[in-house]
């Protein structure tokens, strides 16, 4: 570690201003105003957690403890200079006979004299730089009659000893008054007893009186010679220059606060940015540690400010913190996982999104919720754009991860749109727009992700920036190489833009002190697909070691929070030639998925059906909910289905309530009445607490079973197609390994349904030996206490590093065609109420396929992403099958309509004669259609 001790911190003016430090002591003290107010508030409210950390808090508590008994007095608190606080009069009195008699050259003031002139004379004689003294009103002056048990001399008639006649204020003049208890009447003259009222006294406690005394420069008798108390007066009144200059030897607290301000700007910087635990003071003291921000050698303009450090501090060259390692990031729909490898082959998970790493390690620390909360969006953007690297953003303006998730689950419906929990879904949908809503009113309308410009607000970049802060810091060091995973269904332009967004955000998280040239060395690369990466981890975890010509056929059912991905391939030992540097090769030759089979989507499906079952109750109360993407409208749904934040919040609340049911918590039960009570919000924003929803537990179980079974059927149909297209006969293969992945695969339904369909597949293939053609493997992570080992969720990230360039496993992806993934849909037609496939996902690009005759102007094209549709037995009314109506620009009874795939989501169609199509002779202009 390259470190050095420094006594001067060189900064640009802009940077110094951003972090609130300055070479000028006067400006530094000016920057302490917020700190002073916060510490006073903490002192008054009895907050003790800061006592050992802040000089001002320590001094306040120390001094107050010495005079607390005096301040607890029933009425009077005495101060030096014959000043007394009167709890009945709610202010301070100055009762020095000598001073009072000097106001009018030893004479009384006459009744009827101008109030303003009397005040001017009194304050001129007092020369009090901190206070404007006043003449009491009549009710206040009467508090000094009938006195007893006072800390100052009084007469036998119960008034101030030296005279009976005193002034009170009435309108714009003063009036004399006889304070003797036997008289109490107006007189033609009187002395002025200076009075200093305390505003809002009803809210003042003894500590507030103590603070007001300090601001007023009054010294309790017990603290007359106390240097610490005088330092408090200086600290709280520093702006009153004339007064403070007279106490030049009492700057101890301010000096300590300036030191602390400089130190805190270093130790708290990532706490402010990302809610991380503050760095230990050893960081700036130990020559083996050191702080990057103090190492300004690589920065420009640092000669503008030279801040003298009160004590030498240790600067660390961030270049010496660069790890020889790699980070794998599984950017998930529901949660994101980060793992890393440093200077050996061991891979470790990294806790991200959890600020205080001193807490007990929990498994959920390694799954970072993919969610953002926009509080003060404008303030965040201003700070983010204000500095090229590691800007001074604040966690209080924009949060992510567990903090944002917990906030969303407890939020009111009116704030629901200020959360973004569909970051990845937005990125994966080429047609989806996004509205970012800040809690303080700022709204940003974003185009689809692929249309985003460099100047647009980019949520994925911001999310990556926060991940970068958790990855690259003074505790972990700096990583410059990253591998990112993707679902098998993401097209290359989307993958490339996500890579660019992550690279930009991660670079933004690096310290500017690293230098532009070094920061530019950071790279983010595409790793294996998510299911293929998991397969690599599973092979290693289960000690698979293919030898010679042995081929291990595998498949992955990655049942996550948002979607389910399939992957099919072969794991084998490497051969010579280009493979000689590797130990193993993984070839994935088939892929697929089920877009809406995910744990969160299943919860939303359950919520939809429960709400639908209770539609009469909901209609009566004006309560709405969201439509599930796989479900159709129903009777009454026009008043029930909505995209409003109330509807979204209601759906989310029911999902939260049903989660223990889906996750099969042992302690979850639906009460005997068959009702579940939650708080829902109607269209007027009114909350209905304890709203009882009728629930049939068996119906919900059947709903889950049916939808998961559909996903399992899709998996086996995709497997059949993948093996068929790769010229591999399932009947000739002894065993296909099926790896269950993703948190949702832990459901008991999954294992049972796979066992059922494995038996059906064996029967269809033919089982001559009595041995199954398939071997099922449970999700990794059976030992939940060992957080270092990969699980069904974290296994993808582990696999990314296993597949890294320079590793010992070669990855061959045969799912790509023409530098992109294969077609994402199955195209077909309606035949006798069934979907009959014409084009499947394995079709090559740019090959014309006959679809229908051109004798009519219109025809209907049906499409779906469900592999089960390839069987030709799926009802055309199935909710997964969508329809496009195409209108031709000409008709020809003798010609045909031809279709070809040109991208993963685009087809072209044209009219041509059967004998001309191969020669590219067409009867009309080629048209395109985007799905």
NORBEL-V156034 format. One record per residue. N is the residue number from 1. RES is the residue in three letters. PSI is psi in degrees with one decimal (999 if undefined). Layout:
n res psi
N RES PSI
N RES PSI
This chain:
n res psi
1 UNK 124.5
2 UNK 109.1
3 UNK 165.0
4 UNK 150.3
5 UNK 138.2
6 UNK 152.3
7 UNK -3.7
8 UNK 129.0
9 UNK 112.4
10 UNK 126.5
11 UNK 160.9
12 UNK 159.6
13 UNK -39.3
14 UNK -46.6
15 UNK -43.2
16 UNK -41.2
17 UNK -39.7
18 UNK -33.7
19 UNK -0.4
20 UNK 34.3
21 UNK 161.2
22 UNK 150.8
23 UNK -22.2
24 UNK 125.4
25 UNK -38.6
26 UNK -43.6
27 UNK -35.2
28 UNK -44.6
29 UNK -38.3
30 UNK -32.1
31 UNK -6.6
32 UNK -1.8
33 UNK -48.3
34 UNK -41.1
35 UNK -44.3
36 UNK -45.8
37 UNK -39.7
38 UNK -40.0
39 UNK -34.5
40 UNK -44.5
41 UNK -42.7
42 UNK -40.5
43 UNK -48.6
44 UNK -37.4
45 UNK 5.8
46 UNK 22.8
47 UNK 120.9
48 UNK -2.9
49 UNK -19.9
50 UNK -2.4
51 UNK -38.6
52 UNK 3.5
53 UNK -22.2
54 UNK 127.4
55 UNK -42.1
56 UNK -46.0
57 UNK -44.3
58 UNK -47.0
59 UNK -42.3
60 UNK -47.2
61 UNK -40.0
62 UNK -48.8
63 UNK -41.4
64 UNK -35.2
65 UNK -28.0
66 UNK -23.7
67 UNK 9.2
68 UNK -38.9
69 UNK -38.3
70 UNK -38.9
71 UNK -17.0
72 UNK -1.8
73 UNK 154.0
74 UNK -42.2
75 UNK -49.2
76 UNK 138.0
77 UNK 126.0
78 UNK 141.7
79 UNK 159.4
80 UNK 147.2
81 UNK 26.0
82 UNK 40.2
83 UNK 136.7
84 UNK 134.9
85 UNK 130.3
86 UNK 109.6
87 UNK -22.3
88 UNK -41.9
89 UNK -11.4
90 UNK 44.4
91 UNK -177.5
92 UNK 142.4
93 UNK 141.5
94 UNK 114.8
95 UNK 33.9
96 UNK 116.4
97 UNK -45.4
98 UNK -45.4
99 UNK -44.5
100 UNK -41.5
101 UNK -10.9
102 UNK -8.2
103 UNK -40.0
104 UNK 44.9
105 UNK 39.8
106 UNK -3.0
107 UNK 165.3
108 UNK 159.2
109 UNK 146.8
110 UNK 141.7
111 UNK 139.4
112 UNK -9.6
113 UNK 155.3
114 UNK 129.4
115 UNK -44.0
116 UNK -39.2
117 UNK -39.1
118 UNK -44.5
119 UNK -42.9
120 UNK -43.6
121 UNK -47.3
122 UNK -48.9
123 UNK -27.8
124 UNK -41.4
125 UNK -41.7
126 UNK -36.6
127 UNK 38.5
128 UNK 112.1
129 UNK -16.1
130 UNK -21.4
131 UNK 149.5
132 UNK 105.0
133 UNK 159.0
134 UNK 171.1
135 UNK 129.6
136 UNK 155.3
137 UNK 179.1
138 UNK -47.0
139 UNK -36.5
140 UNK -43.6
141 UNK -37.1
142 UNK -17.9
143 UNK -18.4
144 UNK 23.7
145 UNK 157.6
146 UNK 40.6
147 UNK 154.4
148 UNK 156.6
149 UNK 56.0
150 UNK 157.1
151 UNK 2.4
152 UNK 159.5
153 UNK 137.9
154 UNK 158.7
155 UNK 173.4
156 UNK -16.5
157 UNK 10.8
158 UNK 34.5
159 UNK 173.7
160 UNK 136.8
161 UNK -40.3
162 UNK -16.7
163 UNK 154.5
164 UNK -23.2
165 UNK 124.4
166 UNK 161.6
167 UNK 150.7
168 UNK 160.7
169 UNK 135.4
170 UNK 115.8
171 UNK -121.0
172 UNK 21.8
173 UNK 175.2
174 UNK 155.5
175 UNK 132.3
176 UNK 152.4
177 UNK 138.4
178 UNK 113.7
179 UNK -0.5
180 UNK 136.7
181 UNK -25.0
182 UNK -6.6
183 UNK -69.5
184 UNK 61.4
185 UNK 162.8
186 UNK 147.4
187 UNK 171.2
188 UNK 2.0
189 UNK 173.5
190 UNK 161.3
191 UNK 154.7
192 UNK 121.2
193 UNK 101.4
194 UNK 134.9
195 UNK 137.2
196 UNK 98.0
197 UNK 153.8
198 UNK 116.4
199 UNK 148.7
200 UNK 43.2
201 UNK -29.5
202 UNK -23.0
203 UNK -0.4
204 UNK 133.3
205 UNK -175.5
206 UNK -35.3
207 UNK -36.3
208 UNK -39.0
209 UNK -41.1
210 UNK -45.5
211 UNK -43.9
212 UNK -35.9
213 UNK -40.0
214 UNK -46.3
215 UNK -30.8
216 UNK -6.4
217 UNK 17.3
218 UNK 135.0
219 UNK 118.0
220 UNK 145.2
221 UNK -43.8
222 UNK -22.9
223 UNK 21.1
224 UNK -38.3
225 UNK 22.6
226 UNK 112.5
227 UNK -33.8
228 UNK -39.1
229 UNK -39.6
230 UNK -34.2
231 UNK -32.7
232 UNK -42.4
233 UNK -41.5
234 UNK -44.6
235 UNK -40.5
236 UNK -12.8
237 UNK 27.2
238 UNK -29.3
239 UNK -20.1
240 UNK 81.8
241 UNK -46.1
242 UNK -42.0
243 UNK -44.8
244 UNK -35.4
245 UNK -26.8
246 UNK -10.0
247 UNK 43.6
248 UNK -17.2
249 UNK 9.9
250 UNK 49.1
251 UNK 13.2
252 UNK -48.6
253 UNK -43.7
254 UNK -41.9
255 UNK -44.4
256 UNK -37.1
257 UNK -36.1
258 UNK -44.2
259 UNK -45.8
260 UNK -37.2
261 UNK -45.6
262 UNK -45.5
263 UNK -44.3
264 UNK -33.0
265 UNK -24.2
266 UNK -46.6
267 UNK -24.8
268 UNK 3.8
269 UNK -41.4
270 UNK -18.4
271 UNK -41.6
272 UNK -39.9
273 UNK -45.9
274 UNK 18.2
275 UNK 28.6
276 UNK 155.2
277 UNK 139.9
278 UNK 146.4
279 UNK 149.1
280 UNK 148.8
281 UNK -21.2
282 UNK -25.9
283 UNK -40.1
284 UNK 3.3
285 UNK -34.3
286 UNK 127.3
287 UNK -11.5
288 UNK -4.6
289 UNK -99.5
290 UNK 162.3
291 UNK 134.7
292 UNK -39.3
293 UNK -20.7
294 UNK -12.9
295 UNK 93.3
296 UNK 18.1
297 UNK -32.5
298 UNK -4.6
299 UNK 152.8
300 UNK 151.6
301 UNK 18.2
302 UNK -2.7
303 UNK 1.5
304 UNK -30.7
305 UNK 133.7
306 UNK 100.9
307 UNK 118.7
308 UNK 121.9
309 UNK 130.7
310 UNK -27.3
311 UNK 148.4
312 UNK 139.2
313 UNK 160.1
314 UNK 123.4
315 UNK 140.6
316 UNK 130.7
317 UNK 115.7
318 UNK -23.2
319 UNK -30.3
320 UNK -4.9
321 UNK -0.5
322 UNK 126.1
323 UNK 143.7
324 UNK 81.6
325 UNK -175.1
326 UNK 147.3
327 UNK 133.1
328 UNK 131.0
329 UNK 117.9
330 UNK 95.7
331 UNK 98.7
332 UNK 163.0
333 UNK -45.8
334 UNK -41.5
335 UNK 158.4
336 UNK 137.7
337 UNK 138.6
338 UNK 130.1
339 UNK 162.9
340 UNK 159.0
341 UNK 132.3
342 UNK -114.2
343 UNK 17.9
344 UNK -172.4
345 UNK -3.0
346 UNK 140.0
347 UNK 134.2
348 UNK 142.1
349 UNK 153.4
350 UNK 134.1
351 UNK 118.8
352 UNK 151.7
353 UNK 1.5
354 UNK 107.3
355 UNK -48.4
356 UNK 98.9
357 UNK 0.1
358 UNK -8.5
359 UNK 163.0
360 UNK 138.8
361 UNK 128.9
362 UNK 150.6
363 UNK -36.2
364 UNK -16.0
365 UNK -23.7
366 UNK 1.4
367 UNK 104.5
368 UNK 108.5
369 UNK 131.7
370 UNK 77.8
371 UNK 148.4
372 UNK 147.9
373 UNK 125.9
374 UNK 105.0
375 UNK -80.8
376 UNK 86.4
377 UNK -40.0
378 UNK -43.5
379 UNK -39.5
380 UNK -47.6
381 UNK -41.7
382 UNK -45.7
383 UNK -41.2
384 UNK -40.5
385 UNK -9.6
386 UNK -8.0
387 UNK 135.8
388 UNK -36.6
389 UNK 140.9
390 UNK 62.9
391 UNK 167.0
392 UNK 58.2
393 UNK 161.9
394 UNK 134.1
395 UNK -30.7
396 UNK -12.6
397 UNK -32.8
398 UNK 123.2
399 UNK 161.1
400 UNK -177.2
401 UNK -142.0
402 UNK -37.3
403 UNK -48.4
404 UNK -39.6
405 UNK -46.3
406 UNK -37.2
407 UNK -42.2
408 UNK -40.0
409 UNK -21.0
410 UNK 9.5
411 UNK 159.3
412 UNK 156.8
413 UNK -30.4
414 UNK -18.2
415 UNK 2.6
416 UNK -33.5
417 UNK -6.3
418 UNK 6.6
419 UNK 145.6
420 UNK 109.0
421 UNK 15.6
422 UNK 46.1
423 UNK -49.1
424 UNK -35.7
425 UNK -40.5
426 UNK -43.7
427 UNK -36.1
428 UNK -8.8
429 UNK 112.5
430 UNK -13.3
431 UNK 0.9
432 UNK 125.2
433 UNK 169.1
434 UNK 138.4
435 UNK 118.3
436 UNK 124.3
437 UNK 122.7
438 UNK 150.0
439 UNK -18.9
440 UNK 15.6
441 UNK -18.6
442 UNK 134.1
443 UNK 134.6
444 UNK 122.6
445 UNK 119.9
446 UNK 142.5
447 UNK 177.7
448 UNK 152.2
449 UNK -43.3
450 UNK -19.3
451 UNK 0.4
452 UNK 136.1
453 UNK 170.5
454 UNK -25.3
455 UNK -10.1
456 UNK 151.3
457 UNK 127.1
458 UNK 101.5
459 UNK -33.9
460 UNK -39.5
461 UNK -43.8
462 UNK -42.0
463 UNK -41.3
464 UNK -36.0
465 UNK -46.4
466 UNK -42.0
467 UNK -41.6
468 UNK -37.5
469 UNK -38.4
470 UNK -29.2
471 UNK -46.7
472 UNK 101.1
473 UNK 180.0
474 UNK -20.0
475 UNK -42.7
476 UNK -20.7
477 UNK -161.6
478 UNK 133.6
479 UNK 137.8
480 UNK -5.9
481 UNK 127.2
482 UNK 144.1
483 UNK 133.4
484 UNK 141.1
485 UNK 161.6
486 UNK 151.1
487 UNK 155.0
488 UNK -20.5
489 UNK -2.2
490 UNK 128.2
491 UNK 160.4
492 UNK -41.8
493 UNK -36.2
494 UNK -44.5
495 UNK -44.8
496 UNK -39.6
497 UNK -34.6
498 UNK -42.3
499 UNK -47.9
500 UNK -37.9
501 UNK -43.6
502 UNK -41.8
503 UNK -42.1
504 UNK -43.8
505 UNK -41.3
506 UNK -40.3
507 UNK -37.2
508 UNK -28.6
509 UNK -11.9
510 UNK 149.9
511 UNK 136.4
512 UNK -27.9
513 UNK -12.1
514 UNK -26.1
515 UNK 139.7
516 UNK -42.3
517 UNK -40.7
518 UNK -39.3
519 UNK -37.6
520 UNK -12.1
521 UNK -12.5
522 UNK 135.6
523 UNK 145.6
524 UNK 125.6
525 UNK 158.6
526 UNK 129.1
527 UNK -167.3
528 UNK 157.6
529 UNK 160.1
530 UNK -50.4
531 UNK -34.6
532 UNK -39.2
533 UNK -39.9
534 UNK -39.9
535 UNK -41.2
536 UNK -43.8
537 UNK -40.4
538 UNK -41.9
539 UNK -44.3
540 UNK -42.7
541 UNK -32.5
542 UNK 10.4
543 UNK 39.2
544 UNK 133.7
545 UNK 79.0
546 UNK 140.8
547 UNK 139.8
548 UNK -122.4
549 UNK 7.3
550 UNK 133.0
551 UNK 125.8
552 UNK 112.6
553 UNK 133.2
554 UNK 163.1
555 UNK 151.2
556 UNK 132.1
557 UNK 93.2
558 UNK 92.8
559 UNK 90.9
560 UNK -157.5
561 UNK -34.8
562 UNK -45.6
563 UNK 174.6
564 UNK 127.4
565 UNK 146.3
566 UNK 148.7
567 UNK 141.0
568 UNK 139.6
569 UNK -162.5
570 UNK 138.6
571 UNK 125.2
572 UNK 170.1
573 UNK 148.9
574 UNK 157.8
575 UNK -168.6
576 UNK -162.6
577 UNK -130.3
578 UNK -12.0
579 UNK -3.3
580 UNK -23.1
581 UNK -10.2
582 UNK 158.4
583 UNK -39.4
584 UNK 161.7
585 UNK 135.3
586 UNK 122.5
587 UNK 113.7
588 UNK 119.5
589 UNK -1.9
590 UNK 149.6
591 UNK 164.3
592 UNK -167.6
593 UNK 176.8
594 UNK 104.2
595 UNK -36.1
596 UNK 12.2
597 UNK 96.9
598 UNK 157.2
599 UNK -43.7
600 UNK -37.2
601 UNK -35.2
602 UNK -39.8
603 UNK -41.7
604 UNK -32.9
605 UNK -44.9
606 UNK -44.8
607 UNK -43.1
608 UNK -46.7
609 UNK -35.9
610 UNK -45.3
611 UNK -43.1
612 UNK -39.5
613 UNK -28.0
614 UNK 27.1
615 UNK -32.8
616 UNK -44.5
617 UNK -42.4
618 UNK -40.5
619 UNK -40.4
620 UNK -36.1
621 UNK -1.0
622 UNK 39.0
623 UNK 128.3
624 UNK 165.4
625 UNK 172.8
626 UNK 147.6
627 UNK 135.9
628 UNK 138.7
629 UNK -20.2
630 UNK 2.5
631 UNK 150.9
632 UNK 169.4
633 UNK 163.9
634 UNK 171.8
635 UNK 122.5
636 UNK -4.9
637 UNK -20.2
638 UNK -24.2
639 UNK -8.3
640 UNK -31.3
641 UNK 133.5
642 UNK 161.2
643 UNK 11.3
644 UNK 162.2
645 UNK -27.5
646 UNK -43.8
647 UNK -43.5
648 UNK -41.2
649 UNK -40.7
650 UNK -43.7
651 UNK -43.0
652 UNK -41.7
653 UNK -41.5
654 UNK -36.0
655 UNK -42.9
656 UNK -42.0
657 UNK -31.3
658 UNK -10.8
659 UNK -45.5
660 UNK -31.4
661 UNK -48.3
662 UNK -40.7
663 UNK 3.3
664 UNK 46.8
665 UNK 135.9
666 UNK -32.0
667 UNK 6.9
668 UNK 128.2
669 UNK 148.2
670 UNK 130.3
671 UNK 168.1
672 UNK -26.7
673 UNK -8.9
674 UNK 30.8
675 UNK 150.2
676 UNK 122.8
677 UNK 127.0
678 UNK 171.6
679 UNK 122.9
680 UNK 159.0
681 UNK 130.8
682 UNK -179.7
683 UNK -15.2
684 UNK -1.3
685 UNK 8.9
686 UNK 131.6
687 UNK 141.0
688 UNK 96.1
689 UNK 149.3
690 UNK 31.0
691 UNK 119.8
692 UNK 121.5
693 UNK 130.9
694 UNK 132.1
695 UNK 134.1
696 UNK 107.4
697 UNK -39.2
698 UNK -36.7
699 UNK -41.5
700 UNK -41.2
701 UNK -41.0
702 UNK -37.8
703 UNK -45.7
704 UNK -46.9
705 UNK -44.3
706 UNK -42.9
707 UNK -38.6
708 UNK -38.1
709 UNK -37.1
710 UNK -38.8
711 UNK -37.6
712 UNK -39.9
713 UNK -42.0
714 UNK -40.8
715 UNK -49.0
716 UNK -31.6
717 UNK -38.7
718 UNK -38.9
719 UNK -45.8
720 UNK -45.5
721 UNK -42.7
722 UNK -45.4
723 UNK -36.8
724 UNK -44.3
725 UNK -19.5
726 UNK 14.1
727 UNK 37.3
728 UNK 123.5
729 UNK 123.0
730 UNK -29.7
731 UNK -23.1
732 UNK -2.1
733 UNK 128.5
734 UNK -43.4
735 UNK 132.3
736 UNK 120.8
737 UNK 129.5
738 UNK 113.6
739 UNK 120.2
740 UNK 130.9
741 UNK 167.4
742 UNK 147.5
743 UNK -34.0
744 UNK -19.1
745 UNK -10.0
746 UNK -9.8
747 UNK 140.3
748 UNK -25.8
749 UNK -37.3
750 UNK -51.9
751 UNK -44.3
752 UNK -42.3
753 UNK -35.0
754 UNK -42.2
755 UNK -41.3
756 UNK -47.7
757 UNK -24.1
758 UNK -42.3
759 UNK -41.2
760 UNK -40.3
761 UNK -43.0
762 UNK -40.3
763 UNK -40.5
764 UNK -37.7
765 UNK -35.6
766 UNK 119.2
767 UNK 89.4
768 UNK -32.7
769 UNK -9.8
770 UNK -5.7
771 UNK 138.2
772 UNK 150.3
773 UNK -4.5
774 UNK 144.8
775 UNK 121.9
776 UNK 131.7
777 UNK 127.8
778 UNK 160.3
779 UNK 146.3
780 UNK 160.1
781 UNK 35.2
782 UNK -34.1
783 UNK 95.1
784 UNK -13.8
785 UNK -15.9
786 UNK 91.1
787 UNK -10.9
788 UNK -22.2
789 UNK 148.9
790 UNK 149.9
791 UNK -178.3
792 UNK -25.7
793 UNK -49.6
794 UNK -11.2
795 UNK -30.5
796 UNK -47.1
797 UNK -40.2
798 UNK -43.1
799 UNK -30.3
800 UNK -43.1
801 UNK -34.3
802 UNK -31.4
803 UNK 10.3
804 UNK 154.2
805 UNK 131.0
806 UNK -8.3
807 UNK -170.7
808 UNK 13.9
809 UNK 126.9
810 UNK 132.7
811 UNK 122.9
812 UNK 119.0
813 UNK 107.0
814 UNK 9.2
815 UNK -10.6
816 UNK 140.1
817 UNK 129.8
818 UNK 44.2
819 UNK 23.2
820 UNK 169.7
821 UNK 168.4
822 UNK 173.6
823 UNK 141.6
824 UNK -4.1
825 UNK 168.8
826 UNK 125.0
827 UNK 143.6
828 UNK -166.0
829 UNK 167.7
830 UNK 113.3
831 UNK 108.8
832 UNK 43.1
833 UNK 8.7
834 UNK 152.0
835 UNK 116.5
836 UNK 112.2
837 UNK 140.6
838 UNK -39.6
839 UNK 130.1
840 UNK -177.6
841 UNK -14.1
842 UNK -4.1
843 UNK 139.1
844 UNK 156.3
845 UNK 152.9
846 UNK 30.8
847 UNK 118.6
848 UNK 135.8
849 UNK 130.3
850 UNK 131.1
851 UNK -50.7
852 UNK 163.4
853 UNK 158.3
854 UNK 24.8
855 UNK -15.7
856 UNK 152.8
857 UNK -30.2
858 UNK 145.9
859 UNK 159.1
860 UNK 133.9
861 UNK 122.9
862 UNK 145.5
863 UNK 155.9
864 UNK 159.3
865 UNK 8.7
866 UNK 118.6
867 UNK -26.9
868 UNK -25.5
869 UNK -18.3
870 UNK -13.5
871 UNK -19.8
872 UNK 8.0
873 UNK 4.8
874 UNK 132.6
875 UNK 138.6
876 UNK -19.1
877 UNK -1.7
878 UNK 138.2
879 UNK -17.0
880 UNK -12.1
881 UNK 122.8
882 UNK 166.2
883 UNK 140.8
884 UNK 131.1
885 UNK 122.7
886 UNK 131.2
887 UNK 118.4
888 UNK 153.5
889 UNK 0.4
890 UNK 164.8
891 UNK 156.0
892 UNK 114.3
893 UNK -23.5
894 UNK -5.9
895 UNK 171.9
896 UNK 157.8
897 UNK 126.0
898 UNK 147.4
899 UNK 144.1
900 UNK 151.4
901 UNK 133.8
902 UNK -11.6
903 UNK 172.8
904 UNK -19.9
905 UNK 12.2
906 UNK 137.8
907 UNK 163.4
908 UNK 150.8
909 UNK 152.6
910 UNK 158.3
911 UNK 132.6
912 UNK 159.2
913 UNK 150.8
914 UNK -35.6
915 UNK -11.2
916 UNK -18.7
917 UNK -38.1
918 UNK -20.8
919 UNK 10.9
920 UNK 37.3
921 UNK 119.5
922 UNK 156.4
923 UNK -11.9
924 UNK 178.9
925 UNK 141.0
926 UNK 132.2
927 UNK 152.3
928 UNK 157.1
929 UNK 125.4
930 UNK 134.6
931 UNK 999
